[in-house]
Every structure is written in structure tokens, then in C-alpha cells.
Amino acid sequence: MSTDQLLDLEREHDNAQTNSRIGMGIAGAGILLFLAKVIWGTDISSTMAGIIVGGGVVFWAMCHDKATKTMRRMDEVCYLKYGKSHEQSYTDIREDRYNKNINDGEMK
């Protein structure tokens, strides 16, 4: 696998992590709606708040699963290429990207 494909996996992982945080925020907003209804008696449908909480939890779970799978895939690639996990291969990946950029610059 090339360094560009590994970079794409890293981007996909980062996007999935960001989206899972957004899902937690949505679920938290739904819980706050429930609390506001109980404490202050606001005019919000319990069904609507439940839908918001449920949607946030489902979105979080889907994105968390995607982040976990892409992290596992990055680890597999790094074990094959460098013999260590993705987290431990940071310097090797950086060197590969640097050397690729240097070689691309010389060819132009």
C-alpha cells in the first residue's frame, strides 16, 4: 500500500472520529431537551427529544465503528510495511512522505 493510500485511511479515520463526536453532541442535546422539559416544563415533545437522542446515539455508534475499523486497517498496513502499529510507525510514515516529496521534486 502506498503512502497516499495510508494518508487516505488516516483522513477517513479522522473524519469518522469527528463525526462520532458530533453524534455524541447530538445525543447530549437531546438529553438536555429531556432535562429542560422535566425541570422547567418547556413545551417539547418527549417523542421528539427521544428521536434526537436515539439518532445521535446511532450516528455515534456508526461513526465509532468506522473509526475502529479504519484504525485496524491502518495497523494492518503498518504491520505489513514497517513491522509495528500505526501509532508506533509515525516517524517511518513521515520519512516515507518526506522522501516521496523530495523524489517528486527532483523529477520535475
C-alpha positions as CSV (number, residue, x, y, z in Angstrom):
1,M,0.0,0.0,0.0
2,S,1.4,3.4,-0.9
3,T,1.8,6.3,1.4
4,D,-1.1,8.1,-0.4
5,Q,-3.5,5.3,0.4
6,L,-2.3,5.3,4.0
7,L,-2.9,9.1,4.1
8,D,-6.5,8.5,2.7
9,L,-7.1,6.0,5.5
10,E,-5.8,8.5,8.1
11,R,-8.2,11.1,6.7
12,E,-11.1,8.7,6.8
13,H,-10.3,7.8,10.4
14,D,-10.1,11.4,11.4
15,N,-13.4,12.2,9.7
16,A,-15.1,9.2,11.5
17,Q,-13.7,10.4,14.8
18,T,-15.0,13.9,14.3
19,N,-18.4,12.6,13.2
20,S,-18.7,10.4,16.2
21,R,-18.0,13.4,18.5
22,I,-20.8,15.2,16.6
23,G,-23.1,12.2,17.3
24,M,-22.3,12.4,21.0
25,G,-23.1,16.1,20.9
26,I,-26.5,15.5,19.2
27,A,-27.4,12.8,21.8
28,G,-26.3,15.2,24.6
29,A,-28.6,17.9,23.1
30,G,-31.5,15.5,23.2
31,I,-30.8,14.7,26.8
32,L,-30.7,18.4,27.6
33,L,-34.1,18.7,26.0
34,F,-35.4,16.0,28.3
35,L,-34.0,17.7,31.3
36,A,-35.4,21.1,30.2
37,K,-38.8,19.5,29.9
38,V,-38.6,18.0,33.4
39,I,-37.0,20.9,35.2
40,W,-38.6,23.9,33.5
41,G,-41.6,22.3,31.9
42,T,-40.7,23.5,28.4
43,D,-43.1,22.7,25.6
44,I,-41.1,20.0,23.8
45,S,-42.4,16.6,22.7
46,S,-40.8,13.7,24.6
47,T,-41.0,11.8,21.3
48,M,-39.0,14.4,19.5
49,A,-36.4,14.5,22.2
50,G,-36.2,10.7,22.1
51,I,-35.7,10.8,18.4
52,I,-32.9,13.3,18.8
53,V,-31.2,11.2,21.5
54,G,-31.6,8.0,19.5
55,G,-30.4,9.5,16.3
56,G,-27.4,10.9,18.0
57,V,-26.5,7.5,19.6
58,V,-27.0,5.6,16.3
59,F,-24.8,8.2,14.4
60,W,-22.2,8.0,17.2
61,A,-22.2,4.2,17.1
62,M,-21.9,4.0,13.3
63,C,-19.0,6.5,13.1
64,H,-17.2,4.9,16.1
65,D,-17.4,1.6,14.4
66,K,-16.0,3.1,11.2
67,A,-13.2,4.8,13.1
68,T,-12.3,1.5,14.8
69,K,-12.3,-0.4,11.5
70,T,-10.1,2.2,9.7
71,M,-7.7,2.2,12.7
72,R,-7.5,-1.6,12.5
73,R,-6.8,-1.4,8.7
74,M,-4.1,1.3,9.3
75,D,-2.5,-1.0,11.9
76,E,-2.6,-4.0,9.4
77,V,-0.9,-1.9,6.7
78,C,1.8,-0.6,9.1
79,Y,2.5,-4.1,10.5
80,L,3.0,-5.3,6.9
81,K,5.1,-2.3,5.8
82,Y,7.0,-1.3,9.0
83,G,6.5,-4.2,11.4
84,K,4.8,-2.0,14.1
85,S,1.5,-0.5,14.8
86,H,0.3,2.8,13.1
87,E,0.9,4.8,16.3
88,Q,4.5,3.5,16.6
89,S,5.2,4.0,12.9
90,Y,4.7,7.7,12.9
91,T,8.4,8.5,12.2
92,D,8.6,5.9,9.4
93,I,5.5,7.2,7.7
94,R,6.8,10.8,7.9
95,E,10.1,9.7,6.4
96,D,8.4,7.9,3.6
97,R,6.3,11.0,2.8
98,Y,9.3,13.3,3.0
99,N,11.4,11.1,0.7
100,K,8.5,10.8,-1.7
101,N,8.1,14.6,-1.8
102,I,11.9,15.0,-2.3
103,N,11.9,12.5,-5.1
104,D,8.9,14.0,-6.8
105,G,10.5,17.4,-6.7
106,E,13.7,16.1,-8.3
107,M,11.8,14.6,-11.2
108,K,10.1,17.8,-12.2
